[in-house]
Amino acid sequence: METNRLHIMDTKTKILTINDEIDVRKPAELSYWADKFEVTNVKLKAAVNAAGPSVKAVETYLRKR
């Protein structure tokens, strides 16, 4: 199965690959998704803990909140 990937630049101008799952252990990825979903890092981590790391699952979870 091929995953969707998005390449973004982190704050140190390194390329960050974003997959279909959110890895909250990576600061640049955590910041990217928190900004994308317009939530704090803490709320994003809680959403990942509740819904799992899937971007779609987290998005659905946050919409219901």
C-alpha positions in Angstrom: 0.0 0.0 0.0 1.4 3.4 -1.0 1.1 6.1 1.5 0.5 9.8 0.7 3.5 11.9 1.5 3.9 15.6 1.9 7.3 17.2 2.0 7.6 20.4 4.1 10.4 22.4 5.5 11.0 22.4 9.2 12.4 25.3 11.2 16.0 24.2 10.4 15.2 24.1 6.6 15.4 20.3 6.5 12.8 18.5 4.5 10.3 16.7 6.6 8.2 13.9 5.1 4.6 13.7 6.3 2.9 10.4 5.9 -0.6 9.2 6.6 0.2 9.0 10.3 1.1 11.6 12.8 4.3 11.0 14.8 4.0 13.3 17.8 7.6 12.4 18.8 8.9 14.6 16.0 8.7 18.2 17.0 8.4 19.6 13.4 5.7 17.1 12.5 3.8 17.8 15.8 3.9 21.6 15.0 2.9 21.1 11.4 -0.2 19.1 12.3 -1.1 21.2 15.3 -1.1 24.3 13.0 -3.0 22.5 10.3 -5.8 21.4 12.7 -5.6 24.8 14.5 -5.1 23.1 17.9 -2.3 23.2 20.5 0.4 20.6 20.6 -1.1 19.2 23.8 -4.6 18.9 22.2 -3.0 17.2 19.1 -1.2 14.7 21.3 -4.4 13.9 23.2 -6.2 13.4 19.9 -3.5 11.0 18.7 -3.7 9.1 22.0 -7.5 8.9 21.7 -7.9 8.2 18.0 -4.6 6.7 17.0 -1.9 8.2 14.7 -3.9 8.1 11.5 -4.4 11.6 10.1 -7.9 10.9 9.0 -8.8 9.4 12.5 -7.3 12.4 14.2 -9.1 14.9 11.9 -12.5 13.1 12.6 -11.8 13.1 16.3 -11.0 16.8 16.4 -14.1 17.7 14.3 -16.3 16.0 16.9 -14.8 18.1 19.7 
